Amino acid sequence: MINLNYVNFDPKIHDIRKVAKLVYDVDFRTFDMLFRDSEKAISTIANDLKKHEPTGTFKVILNDNDEVIGVLMAYISDKPLDIRIKSLRLIIVDILDYFVLCDVKKGDLYLAEIAIDDSLRGQGVGRKVIGDVIEYAKSKNLKRVTLDADFRNVGARRLYERIGFKEFNKKRVKIGSFERGMHNMELILN
């Protein structure tokens, strides 16, 4: 297993295009619906990331060579407000998220995004990242870790279930022919 280093994303240091591609991968179906072109979506995400201030909630995952191999967004309890000026389409993604994502409660660590580079998928890296998040939550004496699994991402849901997550709610939004739904999942910590 490769060593993983979690650092705050900094657009002045990290490969913005690579990070934008990983963010796109998390929700490519929604981005494709809104942008109709993956390159345009990734470019818009990259432009938005250029304005990003380093915070503790949005991490890049680096290998031993300080290369970006993944992204991780997680936070405890209340969602931080993101008041940056965004593209209208990215605002729409935020609105759609509002209707389908977990309700985060006091004592929760919410795993909002996790994406691993294509070349490393299926090698246990995602499982290791989730394990590290769980250990961090335990070290903070939190009650549970929550996350969302897209209805269409059966592989992710199976991974979360193998780790011990259980579905506690389902949410969906349908606009015309577009439908987006999530399995809201939790891992109760002792």
C-alpha positions as CSV (number, residue, x, y, z in Angstrom):
1,M,0.0,0.0,0.0
2,I,1.3,3.4,-0.9
3,N,1.7,6.1,1.8
4,L,-1.1,8.7,1.8
5,N,-0.6,12.3,2.8
6,Y,-3.6,14.6,3.4
7,V,-3.0,18.3,2.9
8,N,-5.2,21.3,2.4
9,F,-5.8,22.0,-1.3
10,D,-4.0,25.1,-2.3
11,P,-4.5,26.3,-5.9
12,K,-1.1,27.9,-5.9
13,I,0.7,24.6,-5.3
14,H,-1.5,21.7,-6.5
15,D,-2.4,20.6,-10.0
16,I,-5.7,22.4,-10.5
17,R,-6.6,20.5,-13.6
18,K,-6.0,17.1,-11.9
19,V,-8.1,18.2,-8.9
20,A,-10.9,19.5,-11.1
21,K,-11.0,16.1,-12.9
22,L,-11.2,14.3,-9.6
23,V,-14.1,16.6,-8.5
24,Y,-15.8,16.0,-11.8
25,D,-15.4,12.2,-11.3
26,V,-17.4,12.3,-8.0
27,D,-20.5,13.6,-9.8
28,F,-19.9,13.3,-13.5
29,R,-23.5,12.4,-14.4
30,T,-24.8,15.7,-13.0
31,F,-21.9,17.7,-14.5
32,D,-22.5,16.0,-17.9
33,M,-26.2,16.9,-17.7
34,L,-25.5,20.6,-16.9
35,F,-22.5,21.1,-19.2
36,R,-23.1,18.5,-21.9
37,D,-19.3,18.3,-22.3
38,S,-16.8,16.8,-19.8
39,E,-14.0,19.2,-20.9
40,K,-16.2,22.2,-20.4
41,A,-17.3,20.9,-16.9
42,I,-13.7,20.2,-15.9
43,S,-12.6,23.7,-17.1
44,T,-15.3,25.4,-15.2
45,I,-14.5,23.4,-12.0
46,A,-10.8,24.3,-12.5
47,N,-11.7,28.0,-12.8
48,D,-13.7,27.8,-9.6
49,L,-10.9,26.0,-7.8
50,K,-8.5,28.9,-8.7
51,K,-10.5,31.0,-6.3
52,H,-10.4,28.4,-3.5
53,E,-8.8,29.4,-0.2
54,P,-7.0,26.6,1.6
55,T,-9.3,25.2,4.3
56,G,-9.3,22.1,6.5
57,T,-12.4,20.7,4.8
58,F,-11.0,20.2,1.3
59,K,-7.9,18.0,1.1
60,V,-5.8,16.6,-1.7
61,I,-4.4,13.2,-1.2
62,L,-0.7,13.0,-2.2
63,N,1.6,10.1,-2.7
64,D,5.2,10.1,-1.5
65,N,6.3,12.1,-4.6
66,D,3.8,14.9,-3.6
67,E,1.6,14.0,-6.6
68,V,-2.1,14.5,-6.3
69,I,-3.7,11.0,-6.3
70,G,-7.1,11.9,-4.8
71,V,-9.4,14.4,-3.2
72,L,-11.2,14.3,0.1
73,M,-13.8,16.7,1.5
74,A,-15.0,16.0,5.0
75,Y,-16.3,18.2,7.9
76,I,-17.7,17.9,11.3
77,S,-21.3,18.9,12.0
78,D,-22.5,22.0,10.3
79,K,-21.6,22.6,6.6
80,P,-19.4,25.6,6.1
81,L,-20.8,28.3,4.0
82,D,-19.2,28.6,0.6
83,I,-19.8,32.2,-0.4
84,R,-17.4,32.4,-3.4
85,I,-18.8,33.6,-6.7
86,K,-19.4,30.6,-8.8
87,S,-20.6,29.7,-12.3
88,L,-24.4,29.4,-12.5
89,R,-24.0,25.7,-13.4
90,L,-21.9,25.0,-10.3
91,I,-24.6,26.8,-8.2
92,I,-27.2,24.5,-9.7
93,V,-25.0,21.5,-8.6
94,D,-25.0,22.9,-5.0
95,I,-28.8,23.3,-5.2
96,L,-29.3,19.7,-6.4
97,D,-27.0,18.5,-3.6
98,Y,-29.2,20.3,-1.0
99,F,-32.1,18.0,-1.9
100,V,-30.3,14.6,-1.9
101,L,-27.3,14.7,0.5
102,C,-27.3,13.7,4.2
103,D,-28.5,15.9,6.9
104,V,-25.4,16.5,9.0
105,K,-26.1,16.5,12.8
106,K,-24.1,17.5,15.8
107,G,-21.5,14.8,16.5
108,D,-21.2,13.7,12.8
109,L,-18.3,13.7,10.5
110,Y,-19.7,14.0,7.0
111,L,-17.6,12.5,4.2
112,A,-18.8,14.8,1.4
113,E,-16.4,13.8,-1.4
114,I,-13.8,11.2,-2.1
115,A,-12.2,10.5,-5.4
116,I,-9.1,8.4,-6.2
117,D,-7.1,8.7,-9.5
118,D,-8.3,6.2,-12.1
119,S,-4.9,4.5,-12.2
120,L,-5.2,3.6,-8.5
121,R,-8.9,2.5,-8.3
122,G,-9.5,-1.1,-7.1
123,Q,-6.2,-1.2,-5.2
124,G,-7.6,-0.4,-1.8
125,V,-6.7,3.3,-1.7
126,G,-10.3,4.4,-1.3
127,R,-10.8,1.9,1.5
128,K,-7.7,3.2,3.2
129,V,-8.8,6.8,2.9
130,I,-12.2,5.9,4.4
131,G,-10.5,4.0,7.2
132,D,-8.3,7.0,7.9
133,V,-11.5,9.2,8.1
134,I,-13.1,6.8,10.5
135,E,-10.1,6.7,12.7
136,Y,-10.0,10.6,12.7
137,A,-13.7,10.7,13.7
138,K,-13.0,8.2,16.5
139,S,-10.1,10.3,17.8
140,K,-12.5,13.3,18.0
141,N,-15.1,11.2,19.9
142,L,-17.7,11.7,17.2
143,K,-20.9,9.7,17.1
144,R,-21.0,8.7,13.5
145,V,-19.5,9.1,10.0
146,T,-22.0,9.8,7.3
147,L,-21.7,9.8,3.5
148,D,-23.8,9.5,0.4
149,A,-23.8,6.8,-2.4
150,D,-25.3,7.8,-5.7
151,F,-28.1,5.4,-6.7
152,R,-26.2,4.6,-9.9
153,N,-22.9,3.9,-8.2
154,V,-23.4,0.4,-7.0
155,G,-19.7,-0.3,-6.6
156,A,-19.2,2.6,-4.1
157,R,-22.3,1.5,-2.2
158,R,-21.0,-2.0,-1.9
159,L,-17.6,-0.7,-0.7
160,Y,-19.2,1.4,2.0
161,E,-21.4,-1.5,3.1
162,R,-18.3,-3.8,3.4
163,I,-16.7,-1.2,5.6
164,G,-19.8,-1.2,7.8
165,F,-21.9,1.7,6.6
166,K,-25.7,1.2,6.6
167,E,-28.4,3.1,4.8
168,F,-30.5,5.3,7.0
169,N,-32.3,7.3,4.4
170,K,-32.8,7.7,0.7
171,K,-33.3,11.0,-1.1
172,R,-34.0,11.9,-4.7
173,V,-34.8,14.9,-6.9
174,K,-36.4,14.7,-10.3
175,I,-36.5,17.6,-12.8
176,G,-37.9,16.6,-16.2
177,S,-36.0,13.6,-17.4
178,F,-33.1,14.2,-15.0
179,E,-33.1,12.3,-11.7
180,R,-30.6,12.3,-9.0
181,G,-30.7,10.1,-5.9
182,M,-28.6,9.2,-2.9
183,H,-28.4,6.5,-0.4
184,N,-27.7,8.4,2.8
185,M,-25.4,6.1,4.8
186,E,-23.9,6.1,8.3
187,L,-21.4,4.2,10.4
188,I,-22.2,4.5,14.1
189,L,-19.0,4.9,16.2
190,N,-18.7,3.5,19.7
